[in-house]
Amino acid sequence: MDTMLPDQFAFYLCNDCADKYGEVAGCTATPDDVFRTKVQQAMIERYGHILTEQEILRELENSSSIISKLEKEGLRR
């Protein structure tokens, strides 16, 4: 299926609209709380604690860090 959307396209759909209109065809939907839990679990497994804001910013600068990979995954949703 051809689309005019860019390769990296992300959008936010509030819970009320998701309930009212359903999922967008061809897109993956992950609730925010599920994604946040996944990020927190990855932090604890890798770093032994939930990172501070400064630590997260430092990790995002490293494209091979698990935090960067999860951030990119979140952008693809």
C-alpha positions as CSV (number, residue, x, y, z in Angstrom):
1,M,0.0,0.0,0.0
2,D,1.4,3.4,-1.0
3,T,1.2,6.2,1.4
4,M,2.1,9.9,1.5
5,L,3.2,9.7,5.1
6,P,6.9,10.2,5.8
7,D,9.0,7.1,6.8
8,Q,9.3,8.3,10.4
9,F,5.8,9.4,11.4
10,A,4.5,9.6,14.9
11,F,1.3,10.9,16.3
12,Y,-0.6,11.0,19.5
13,L,-4.2,9.7,19.8
14,C,-5.9,10.5,23.1
15,N,-7.7,7.6,24.9
16,D,-11.1,9.1,24.2
17,C,-10.5,9.4,20.4
18,A,-8.9,5.9,20.3
19,D,-12.0,4.5,22.0
20,K,-14.3,6.5,19.7
21,Y,-12.5,6.0,16.4
22,G,-10.5,2.9,16.9
23,E,-6.9,2.2,15.8
24,V,-5.5,3.8,12.7
25,A,-5.2,1.2,9.9
26,G,-1.6,0.0,9.4
27,C,-0.3,1.6,12.5
28,T,0.9,0.1,15.8
29,A,-0.8,1.3,19.0
30,T,0.9,0.9,22.3
31,P,-0.6,2.5,25.5
32,D,1.7,5.1,27.1
33,D,1.8,3.3,30.4
34,V,3.0,0.0,28.7
35,F,5.8,1.9,26.8
36,R,6.8,3.8,30.0
37,T,7.0,0.5,31.9
38,K,9.2,-1.0,29.2
39,V,11.5,1.9,29.4
40,Q,11.7,1.8,33.2
41,Q,12.4,-2.0,33.1
42,A,15.2,-1.5,30.6
43,M,16.7,1.2,32.8
44,I,16.7,-1.0,35.9
45,E,18.1,-4.0,34.0
46,R,20.9,-2.0,32.4
47,Y,21.7,0.7,35.0
48,G,20.4,-0.7,38.2
49,H,18.0,2.2,38.8
50,I,15.6,4.6,37.0
51,L,17.8,7.2,35.3
52,T,17.6,10.9,36.2
53,E,16.7,13.5,33.5
54,Q,20.4,14.4,33.1
55,E,21.4,10.7,32.8
56,I,18.7,10.1,30.1
57,L,19.9,13.1,28.1
58,R,23.4,11.8,28.2
59,E,22.2,8.3,27.1
60,L,20.2,9.8,24.2
61,E,23.4,11.2,22.8
62,N,24.7,7.6,22.4
63,S,22.9,6.1,19.4
64,S,23.7,2.5,20.6
65,S,22.3,2.9,24.1
66,I,19.2,1.0,25.0
67,I,17.5,4.3,25.9
68,S,18.2,5.7,22.4
69,K,16.9,2.5,20.8
70,L,13.7,2.7,22.9
71,E,13.3,6.3,22.0
72,K,13.5,5.5,18.3
73,E,11.0,2.7,18.8
74,G,8.6,5.1,20.4
75,L,9.0,7.5,17.5
76,R,8.0,4.7,15.1
77,R,4.7,4.2,16.8
